[in-house]
Amino acid sequence: MTTMLEAAEVAHRPRRTRSAPPAWLVVALACAGQFLVVLDVSVVNVALPSMRADLGMSESGLQWVVNAYSIAFAGFMLLGGRAGDLYGRKRMFLVGLGLFTAASLAGGLAQGDAELLIARAVQGLGAAVLAPATLTIVTSAVPEGAARARAIATWTAVGAGGGAAGGFVGGLLVETLSWRWVLLINVPVGALVLLGSLLWLTESRSGDGRRLDLPGALLVTGGLAVLAYGISQTEAEGWTAAATLLPLAAGLALVGGFLLVESRTAAPLMPLGLLRVRAVASANAAMFLSGSAMFSMWFFMTLYAQNVLGYSPLAAGAALIPTSLAIVVGSKLAPRFMRRRGARWVAVLGTTVAVAGFAWQSTMTADGAYVTAIMCPGILMMLGAGLAVTPLASLATSGAAPGEAGLVSGLVNTSRTMGGSLGLAVLSTLAAARTGGVASPEALTEGYALAFRVGTGVLLSGVVLMLAWLPRKISAN
């Protein structure tokens, strides 16, 4: 009885209302989280040769420094998006950022390649929880229309700015300190963003009390990892060897199991009916194809600059700054073009510009000059990426109901990162097979050039898909 009286007294006390933070501050904090996710990718790319030398990693093992992160990132992204809807976007933002920051510390202190890869996988898990929350926080804070398109463009541009900052800062850290600091740098930055988010972000959710689909997340993540491993085995074993066919079959079986679970569970991680919405299905398919080529660009450009042209880590990072800034420019231009010509036209234009950059990059030589071998083709590739991502994200999220916002946001990032993970596994395997185990600049150049030629073809298929399938207008929610 006393407890009930106390509760009633508390209920009648006037509550101190906290004014909502301005939209620009919410967008800034969400973009800071996305900045960290992208920063980590670009920072690590610059440090790959140094990691290999210090930890004695193989050339094929380097792709797993990237893929351990990206596969966990892609596989758990839908789970992270759904968790944000059910348990609160702010809460999941804080959980993801905290996990990401702690894993960065563990990776920076790793004493062997196994420890490093585990830390990278945990980083990917943290990013999978964090990234969909960032986009959902942005879209929830800004009403649909031109303002939301500008906010999404800012989110894309700031994330791309992580690429620009990561390349240069990563090179500086590797040269002045060690490769470990490319991971440790996330710790103070993450702590500052955590503090700001605790103080200024407000909680929001659109869930209905359903449980998370953990079996689905484990199946799709395991399927991606095993598929990528099977693809990487083709370099040494060939496509017909049991060491290749068994993991490929197992990976496909796990992905098939994921689809079966999603079709039968009461609370699926990815409701398959969502893919019947044309905007969602077509934009995510385009994201998958674009990501499979564009994601690997940083990997090969960094290796080309250091292993072939002899750039130092700092010089390689600085060399890619114009390329990274190009995606920022493209992201800021996209909303203006979208208002005039529509999202579909801008996505096609951006991907076509990227095709020109990939085709140019595929003509690289072992003694290429910076302007023609790195800067100009890189600018075209990433300018096109910046132009394409914003309209594709807008199309994919345009028909989402409020309760599905986190899920669709996670699906957008999942499609791009899943495509990137498998694309990197395929392209790095093709590049390694072309070199035939020879590490001369000429042989390495042939392998990297082949990767860009294949990427050109993939992006061309993406252009065809966009023209045939993307809706001409963004539908209202």
Backbone torsions as a table, in degrees:
resi	resn	phi	psi	omega
1	MET	NA	-43.0	177.9
2	THR	-60.6	-41.6	179.3
3	THR	-61.4	-39.8	-179.7
4	MET	-66.5	-39.9	178.7
5	LEU	-64.8	-41.2	178.7
6	GLU	-63.6	-40.5	-179.9
7	ALA	-64.6	-40.4	179.0
8	ALA	-65.2	-38.4	179.0
9	GLU	-63.7	-42.5	179.0
10	VAL	-64.1	-38.5	-177.3
11	ALA	-64.8	-29.1	-177.5
12	HIS	-92.0	-5.3	176.4
13	ARG	-69.6	139.9	177.1
14	PRO	-66.8	130.2	-178.9
15	ARG	-89.1	141.2	177.0
16	ARG	-81.0	110.7	-179.1
17	THR	-79.9	140.7	179.8
18	ARG	-105.2	122.0	-178.2
19	SER	-63.9	144.3	-179.7
20	ALA	-67.8	138.9	178.1
21	PRO	-66.6	153.8	178.2
22	PRO	-62.2	149.9	-175.9
23	ALA	-59.1	-36.7	-177.4
24	TRP	-63.7	-33.3	179.6
25	LEU	-71.3	-40.3	177.1
26	VAL	-62.1	-46.4	178.9
27	VAL	-61.8	-39.7	-178.9
28	ALA	-63.6	-42.8	179.9
29	LEU	-67.4	-41.7	178.2
30	ALA	-63.5	-41.2	179.5
31	CYS	-66.7	-32.7	177.6
32	ALA	-63.4	-38.9	176.2
33	GLY	-64.3	-42.7	177.7
34	GLN	-65.6	-35.7	177.4
35	PHE	-57.1	-44.0	-179.7
36	LEU	-63.8	-41.6	-179.2
37	VAL	-59.9	-45.5	-178.3
38	VAL	-76.0	-36.5	177.9
39	LEU	-54.3	-40.4	-175.4
40	ASP	-66.0	-34.8	179.4
41	VAL	-66.8	-49.8	-175.9
42	SER	-69.3	-37.4	178.5
43	VAL	-60.8	-45.4	-177.4
44	VAL	-66.2	-37.8	-179.9
45	ASN	-58.0	-44.0	-179.8
46	VAL	-63.9	-32.0	-174.8
47	ALA	-88.6	-2.5	-174.1
48	LEU	-55.8	-49.6	179.1
49	PRO	-59.6	-37.1	179.2
50	SER	-69.2	-39.0	176.1
51	MET	-61.4	-43.3	-179.5
52	ARG	-61.2	-44.5	-178.5
53	ALA	-66.7	-39.9	-175.6
54	ASP	-75.8	-40.1	-175.2
55	LEU	-100.8	0.2	178.2
56	GLY	67.1	38.3	-178.4
57	MET	-82.5	154.6	176.7
58	SER	-82.5	166.1	178.6
59	GLU	-61.6	-42.3	178.8
60	SER	-70.1	-28.2	178.4
61	GLY	-67.0	-23.6	-179.2
62	LEU	-62.4	-35.4	-178.8
63	GLN	-63.8	-24.5	-179.3
64	TRP	-78.2	-19.4	171.1
65	VAL	-63.0	-35.7	176.6
66	VAL	-83.0	-45.4	-173.0
67	ASN	-75.6	-28.5	175.4
68	ALA	-59.0	-38.4	176.7
69	TYR	-72.3	-51.1	-171.0
70	SER	-71.4	-32.2	179.5
71	ILE	-70.0	-44.9	175.4
72	ALA	-62.6	-38.9	178.2
73	PHE	-59.8	-50.8	-178.1
74	ALA	-69.2	-42.2	-174.0
75	GLY	-67.6	-33.7	-178.0
76	PHE	-102.4	4.9	-177.4
77	MET	-63.1	-43.5	179.7
78	LEU	-64.2	-38.4	176.8
79	LEU	-62.3	-42.2	178.5
80	GLY	-64.0	-41.5	178.0
81	GLY	-63.9	-42.7	178.5
82	ARG	-67.1	-39.0	178.6
83	ALA	-61.1	-37.9	177.6
84	GLY	-64.2	-40.2	177.5
85	ASP	-64.3	-41.2	-173.4
86	LEU	-82.3	-43.9	-170.6
87	TYR	-108.1	-3.6	177.3
88	GLY	113.6	132.0	-177.1
89	ARG	-69.2	-41.4	178.8
90	LYS	-62.6	-44.9	-178.2
91	ARG	-60.0	-45.6	-179.1
92	MET	-70.4	-33.0	174.4
93	PHE	-59.0	-46.0	-178.7
94	LEU	-68.8	-41.3	179.0
95	VAL	-63.6	-47.8	-179.3
96	GLY	-63.2	-43.4	-179.4
97	LEU	-67.2	-38.7	177.4
98	GLY	-63.7	-43.9	178.9
99	LEU	-65.2	-42.6	178.8
100	PHE	-60.3	-43.7	-178.2
101	THR	-67.1	-43.3	179.3
102	ALA	-64.0	-41.3	179.2
103	ALA	-66.9	-33.4	176.1
104	SER	-61.7	-41.0	177.6
105	LEU	-63.3	-44.3	179.5
106	ALA	-63.9	-41.2	179.4
107	GLY	-65.9	-39.1	178.8
108	GLY	-65.7	-24.7	-179.7
109	LEU	-99.6	3.7	-176.5
110	ALA	-61.0	140.5	-180.0
111	GLN	-106.8	-2.3	178.9
112	GLY	-151.4	167.6	-177.1
113	ASP	-67.6	-32.9	179.2
114	ALA	-64.3	-43.9	178.0
115	GLU	-62.2	-40.6	-179.7
116	LEU	-63.8	-44.7	-177.8
117	LEU	-66.9	-36.8	177.0
118	ILE	-64.6	-43.5	178.5
119	ALA	-62.4	-38.6	178.6
120	ARG	-65.5	-38.2	177.6
121	ALA	-65.0	-40.7	178.1
122	VAL	-67.3	-37.8	173.1
123	GLN	-56.5	-43.6	179.1
124	GLY	-62.4	-37.7	176.7
125	LEU	-63.3	-45.0	177.5
126	GLY	-61.8	-41.7	178.3
127	ALA	-64.5	-34.1	-179.9
128	ALA	-66.1	-32.7	175.9
129	VAL	-77.7	-36.7	-174.7
130	LEU	-75.6	-47.8	-169.3
131	ALA	-61.1	-49.4	179.5
132	PRO	-63.4	-30.4	177.3
133	ALA	-65.1	-35.4	-179.0
134	THR	-64.3	-46.5	-178.8
135	LEU	-68.8	-38.6	179.6
136	THR	-67.1	-38.8	176.6
137	ILE	-61.4	-41.1	179.2
138	VAL	-63.8	-50.0	-176.3
139	THR	-69.7	-27.6	178.1
140	SER	-76.7	-27.6	-176.3
141	ALA	-82.7	-19.3	-173.6
142	VAL	-124.3	130.2	179.7
143	PRO	-64.5	153.5	-177.9
144	GLU	-65.4	149.1	-178.4
145	GLY	128.2	-154.8	-177.4
146	ALA	-61.6	-37.7	-178.9
147	ALA	-64.3	-40.9	179.3
148	ARG	-68.6	-38.2	177.8
149	ALA	-60.8	-40.4	177.6
150	ARG	-66.1	-38.8	179.7
151	ALA	-66.0	-42.7	177.4
152	ILE	-63.8	-38.9	178.3
153	ALA	-63.9	-39.1	177.1
154	THR	-64.8	-42.2	177.4
155	TRP	-58.7	-44.9	178.4
156	THR	-65.6	-42.9	-177.0
157	ALA	-67.7	-40.7	179.8
158	VAL	-67.8	-39.9	175.1
159	GLY	-61.0	-40.9	177.2
160	ALA	-66.1	-32.4	176.2
161	GLY	-61.1	-26.5	173.4
162	GLY	-61.7	-33.0	176.1
163	GLY	-66.8	-42.7	179.8
164	ALA	-65.5	-48.4	-179.1
165	ALA	-67.4	-39.4	-176.5
166	GLY	-63.1	-42.6	-179.4
167	GLY	-61.3	-47.9	-177.8
168	PHE	-73.3	-49.0	-179.6
169	VAL	-63.5	-39.2	178.6
170	GLY	-62.4	-44.7	177.2
171	GLY	-61.6	-40.3	178.6
172	LEU	-64.2	-41.9	-179.8
173	LEU	-67.5	-40.9	-179.7
174	VAL	-63.0	-41.4	-176.9
175	GLU	-75.3	-38.2	-175.1
176	THR	-90.2	-29.4	-179.3
177	LEU	-120.6	-90.7	175.7
178	SER	-167.7	172.3	179.4
179	TRP	-62.6	-23.8	-177.5
180	ARG	-59.8	-31.5	-176.6
181	TRP	-74.4	-12.7	174.7
182	VAL	-70.0	-21.4	173.5
183	LEU	-95.0	-40.9	-178.0
184	LEU	-64.9	-24.3	-179.6
185	ILE	-63.5	-23.9	179.0
186	ASN	-68.5	-22.4	-173.3
187	VAL	-66.5	-55.9	179.1
188	PRO	-66.0	-36.5	178.9
189	VAL	-64.8	-44.4	178.7
190	GLY	-62.6	-38.5	179.4
191	ALA	-63.9	-40.2	179.4
192	LEU	-65.8	-42.7	179.4
193	VAL	-67.2	-37.5	175.6
194	LEU	-58.6	-46.1	-179.3
195	LEU	-62.5	-47.5	179.0
196	GLY	-61.4	-38.1	-179.5
197	SER	-68.8	-38.6	176.5
198	LEU	-61.1	-36.8	-175.6
199	LEU	-80.8	-37.7	-165.8
200	TRP	-118.7	-21.9	178.0
201	LEU	-75.3	143.7	173.7
202	THR	-108.2	152.9	-175.7
203	GLU	-79.9	144.6	173.2
204	SER	-149.4	149.5	177.3
205	ARG	-157.5	160.7	178.8
206	SER	-136.8	26.3	-172.5
207	GLY	-81.3	168.9	-179.2
208	ASP	-123.6	17.8	176.4
209	GLY	86.1	1.0	179.8
210	ARG	-70.0	154.2	179.6
211	ARG	-81.2	160.5	178.1
212	LEU	-75.6	148.1	179.9
213	ASP	-92.2	74.9	-179.1
214	LEU	-65.8	-41.1	176.9
215	PRO	-56.6	-40.4	178.4
216	GLY	-62.2	-42.8	179.9
217	ALA	-64.0	-41.6	-179.7
218	LEU	-67.2	-38.5	-179.7
219	LEU	-66.3	-46.2	-177.1
220	VAL	-70.6	-35.9	177.9
221	THR	-67.8	-46.2	178.0
222	GLY	-62.4	-39.6	178.7
223	GLY	-62.1	-44.2	178.0
224	LEU	-62.1	-45.6	-177.4
225	ALA	-62.7	-45.0	-177.8
226	VAL	-69.2	-37.6	175.9
227	LEU	-62.3	-45.1	179.3
228	ALA	-63.1	-38.2	177.7
229	TYR	-65.5	-42.9	178.7
230	GLY	-61.9	-41.0	177.9
231	ILE	-62.6	-42.2	-179.0
232	SER	-66.5	-24.7	179.3
233	GLN	-70.6	-21.1	-176.5
234	THR	-64.5	-25.5	-179.8
235	GLU	-61.3	-45.8	-176.1
236	ALA	-92.1	-32.2	-171.1
237	GLU	-106.1	-19.3	-174.4
238	GLY	87.2	167.4	-174.9
239	TRP	-77.1	-19.6	-175.1
240	THR	-100.5	-1.8	-178.1
241	ALA	-75.8	151.8	179.5
242	ALA	-61.9	-34.7	-180.0
243	ALA	-63.8	-20.3	176.7
244	THR	-96.5	-48.3	-174.4
245	LEU	-66.1	-38.1	-178.1
246	LEU	-63.5	-50.9	177.8
247	PRO	-65.9	-33.2	176.9
248	LEU	-64.1	-43.5	178.3
249	ALA	-65.2	-41.5	179.3
250	ALA	-64.3	-40.9	178.7
251	GLY	-62.4	-44.8	178.4
252	LEU	-63.9	-37.2	178.8
253	ALA	-65.2	-40.2	178.6
254	LEU	-65.8	-41.4	177.1
255	VAL	-65.0	-40.3	175.6
256	GLY	-61.9	-39.9	176.0
257	GLY	-62.2	-38.1	176.9
258	PHE	-60.3	-46.9	179.9
259	LEU	-63.8	-36.7	178.6
260	LEU	-65.7	-44.7	178.7
261	VAL	-61.8	-42.6	-177.9
262	GLU	-65.5	-30.2	-178.7
263	SER	-78.8	-16.2	-173.9
264	ARG	-115.0	-23.9	-176.0
265	THR	-74.0	151.2	-179.6
266	ALA	-73.3	-26.4	-179.2
267	ALA	-129.3	74.7	-174.8
268	PRO	-68.9	149.0	175.0
269	LEU	-64.3	-41.3	178.3
270	MET	-130.3	95.0	177.5
271	PRO	-56.1	116.8	-175.6
272	LEU	-63.6	-24.6	177.4
273	GLY	-64.0	-23.5	178.4
274	LEU	-62.4	-30.0	-179.5
275	LEU	-74.5	-5.3	174.0
276	ARG	-80.8	-11.7	174.3
277	VAL	-78.1	119.6	-171.6
278	ARG	-57.9	-44.2	-177.6
279	ALA	-62.2	-42.5	-178.9
280	VAL	-66.8	-49.6	-175.9
281	ALA	-65.7	-47.3	-175.2
282	SER	-69.6	-41.4	-179.3
283	ALA	-66.5	-37.1	179.0
284	ASN	-72.8	-35.2	174.6
285	ALA	-63.4	-40.9	177.5
286	ALA	-66.0	-39.3	176.6
287	MET	-60.7	-41.4	-179.5
288	PHE	-61.0	-48.7	-179.1
289	LEU	-65.7	-44.0	179.7
290	SER	-63.2	-44.6	-178.9
291	GLY	-63.8	-34.1	-178.1
292	SER	-63.0	-26.3	177.3
293	ALA	-97.0	-49.4	-171.6
294	MET	-70.1	-31.6	-178.8
295	PHE	-62.0	-37.3	-176.5
296	SER	-80.2	-10.2	-177.3
297	MET	-57.6	-45.0	-178.3
298	TRP	-63.4	-40.2	-179.1
299	PHE	-59.4	-50.9	-176.1
300	PHE	-75.2	-35.0	179.2
301	MET	-65.6	-39.6	178.4
302	THR	-65.7	-45.0	179.5
303	LEU	-65.8	-38.7	178.2
304	TYR	-62.5	-45.3	-178.4
305	ALA	-62.8	-41.9	-175.1
306	GLN	-88.6	-45.0	-174.2
307	ASN	-80.7	-27.2	-177.3
308	VAL	-105.2	-53.4	-176.5
309	LEU	-84.6	-8.2	174.7
310	GLY	77.6	22.8	178.1
311	TYR	-70.7	147.2	170.8
312	SER	-75.2	165.2	177.4
313	PRO	-55.5	-41.3	179.6
314	LEU	-65.9	-43.9	179.4
315	ALA	-64.6	-38.1	178.7
316	ALA	-65.3	-42.1	178.1
317	GLY	-63.8	-43.8	179.1
318	ALA	-65.9	-35.6	-178.8
319	ALA	-63.4	-27.8	-176.9
320	LEU	-93.6	0.4	179.4
321	ILE	-61.4	-47.9	177.8
322	PRO	-58.6	-35.7	177.9
323	THR	-63.7	-44.3	-179.7
324	SER	-68.7	-38.0	178.3
325	LEU	-66.4	-27.4	-179.9
326	ALA	-63.2	-36.2	179.4
327	ILE	-70.3	-30.6	175.3
328	VAL	-65.3	-44.6	178.7
329	VAL	-61.8	-46.3	179.2
330	GLY	-60.3	-39.9	-179.7
331	SER	-66.3	-35.2	179.9
332	LYS	-77.5	-29.7	178.2
333	LEU	-76.7	-28.7	-173.4
334	ALA	-55.2	-47.8	-178.7
335	PRO	-60.3	-35.6	178.8
336	ARG	-65.0	-44.6	178.3
337	PHE	-66.5	-36.1	-179.2
338	MET	-63.3	-37.3	179.3
339	ARG	-65.5	-30.4	-177.0
340	ARG	-89.3	-40.9	-170.9
341	ARG	-119.4	-13.6	-179.9
342	GLY	98.4	157.2	-174.7
343	ALA	-64.7	-41.0	-177.1
344	ARG	-60.3	-46.3	-178.1
345	TRP	-63.6	-40.5	-178.6
346	VAL	-68.0	-39.3	177.9
347	ALA	-62.2	-41.9	178.1
348	VAL	-65.7	-43.9	179.0
349	LEU	-59.9	-47.5	-178.6
350	GLY	-61.6	-43.7	-179.4
351	THR	-67.1	-35.1	177.8
352	THR	-65.6	-41.3	175.9
353	VAL	-61.1	-42.0	178.3
354	ALA	-63.4	-37.2	176.9
355	VAL	-58.3	-43.8	179.3
356	ALA	-61.6	-40.5	178.8
357	GLY	-66.0	-42.4	178.9
358	PHE	-65.1	-42.1	179.5
359	ALA	-62.7	-41.4	177.3
360	TRP	-63.8	-44.5	-178.2
361	GLN	-63.9	-28.6	-178.8
362	SER	-70.3	-8.1	176.9
363	THR	-93.9	11.7	-177.2
364	MET	-55.2	151.3	176.7
365	THR	-127.2	167.5	-177.3
366	ALA	-71.6	-13.9	179.6
367	ASP	-125.5	34.6	-175.7
368	GLY	-65.3	148.4	175.5
369	ALA	-83.0	150.4	-174.3
370	TYR	-56.6	-47.9	-173.2
371	VAL	-62.2	-44.2	-175.5
372	THR	-92.5	-20.2	-176.6
373	ALA	-97.7	-20.6	-177.3
374	ILE	-130.9	-56.8	-168.2
375	MET	-65.9	-57.6	-173.9
376	CYS	-65.2	-49.8	177.6
377	PRO	-64.3	-35.1	178.4
378	GLY	-64.1	-40.3	178.2
379	ILE	-62.0	-43.4	179.1
380	LEU	-63.1	-42.8	-178.5
381	MET	-60.9	-47.6	-174.6
382	MET	-84.5	-25.9	170.5
383	LEU	-61.7	-43.6	176.8
384	GLY	-63.2	-40.4	178.5
385	ALA	-62.0	-43.9	179.5
386	GLY	-62.9	-39.3	178.3
387	LEU	-67.5	-32.5	-173.0
388	ALA	-85.3	-35.5	-171.3
389	VAL	-66.7	-44.6	-176.6
390	THR	-60.7	-49.6	178.4
391	PRO	-65.5	-34.3	178.1
392	LEU	-66.7	-41.0	177.5
393	ALA	-65.1	-40.1	179.0
394	SER	-64.2	-42.7	178.6
395	LEU	-63.8	-42.8	-176.2
396	ALA	-66.0	-35.2	-176.2
397	THR	-95.3	-3.7	-172.1
398	SER	-66.1	-32.8	-177.2
399	GLY	-101.5	10.9	-176.1
400	ALA	-76.4	134.6	171.6
401	ALA	-72.3	158.0	-178.3
402	PRO	-54.5	-38.4	-179.6
403	GLY	-71.7	-14.3	-179.4
404	GLU	-108.0	6.5	-174.3
405	ALA	-60.1	-45.9	-179.8
406	GLY	-66.2	-37.8	179.7
407	LEU	-63.0	-47.0	-178.5
408	VAL	-68.6	-37.7	175.7
409	SER	-61.2	-42.2	177.0
410	GLY	-65.8	-35.6	-179.6
411	LEU	-65.9	-38.4	177.4
412	VAL	-58.7	-50.9	-179.7
413	ASN	-68.0	-35.1	178.8
414	THR	-63.0	-45.1	-178.4
415	SER	-60.7	-45.3	-179.3
416	ARG	-66.3	-44.2	-176.5
417	THR	-75.6	-36.5	176.2
418	MET	-62.5	-44.9	175.7
419	GLY	-61.0	-40.6	178.8
420	GLY	-63.7	-41.2	-179.5
421	SER	-63.7	-50.4	179.7
422	LEU	-69.6	-36.3	177.5
423	GLY	-62.6	-42.5	178.5
424	LEU	-64.4	-40.8	178.4
425	ALA	-61.2	-43.8	-179.3
426	VAL	-68.7	-49.3	-174.7
427	LEU	-68.5	-39.2	178.7
428	SER	-68.4	-33.3	175.9
429	THR	-67.2	-43.5	176.9
430	LEU	-62.2	-42.4	179.9
431	ALA	-63.7	-43.6	-179.7
432	ALA	-66.1	-38.0	178.9
433	ALA	-65.2	-36.9	-179.8
434	ARG	-67.2	-34.3	179.9
435	THR	-72.4	-24.3	179.8
436	GLY	63.4	28.7	179.4
437	GLY	81.7	0.7	179.1
438	VAL	-88.4	131.2	-175.1
439	ALA	-103.3	18.5	178.1
440	SER	-71.2	154.8	178.6
441	PRO	-55.4	-38.5	-178.8
442	GLU	-66.4	-44.2	-179.6
443	ALA	-66.1	-43.3	178.8
444	LEU	-62.3	-40.2	179.8
445	THR	-62.0	-41.1	178.2
446	GLU	-60.4	-41.7	179.2
447	GLY	-65.5	-46.0	179.8
448	TYR	-65.0	-39.3	179.8
449	ALA	-62.7	-39.2	177.5
450	LEU	-61.3	-41.6	178.9
451	ALA	-59.1	-41.7	179.9
452	PHE	-71.7	-31.7	176.1
453	ARG	-65.8	-43.9	177.6
454	VAL	-64.2	-40.4	177.3
455	GLY	-60.5	-35.7	177.0
456	THR	-61.0	-44.7	179.1
457	GLY	-64.4	-39.3	179.0
458	VAL	-62.7	-44.7	-179.6
459	LEU	-66.5	-35.9	175.9
460	LEU	-61.7	-40.4	176.2
461	SER	-64.4	-32.3	175.6
462	GLY	-65.1	-38.3	177.5
463	VAL	-61.7	-45.1	179.5
464	VAL	-61.2	-44.0	179.9
465	LEU	-61.0	-44.2	-179.2
466	MET	-62.5	-43.9	-179.8
467	LEU	-63.4	-34.8	-174.8
468	ALA	-86.9	-26.0	-165.2
469	TRP	-123.1	-35.0	-176.8
470	LEU	-61.5	138.6	175.4
471	PRO	-68.4	151.9	-177.1
472	ARG	-76.6	-25.9	-178.1
473	LYS	-129.4	151.9	174.0
474	ILE	-82.3	125.2	-179.3
475	SER	-80.3	153.3	177.6
476	ALA	-79.9	149.6	177.9
477	ASN	-72.1	NA	NA
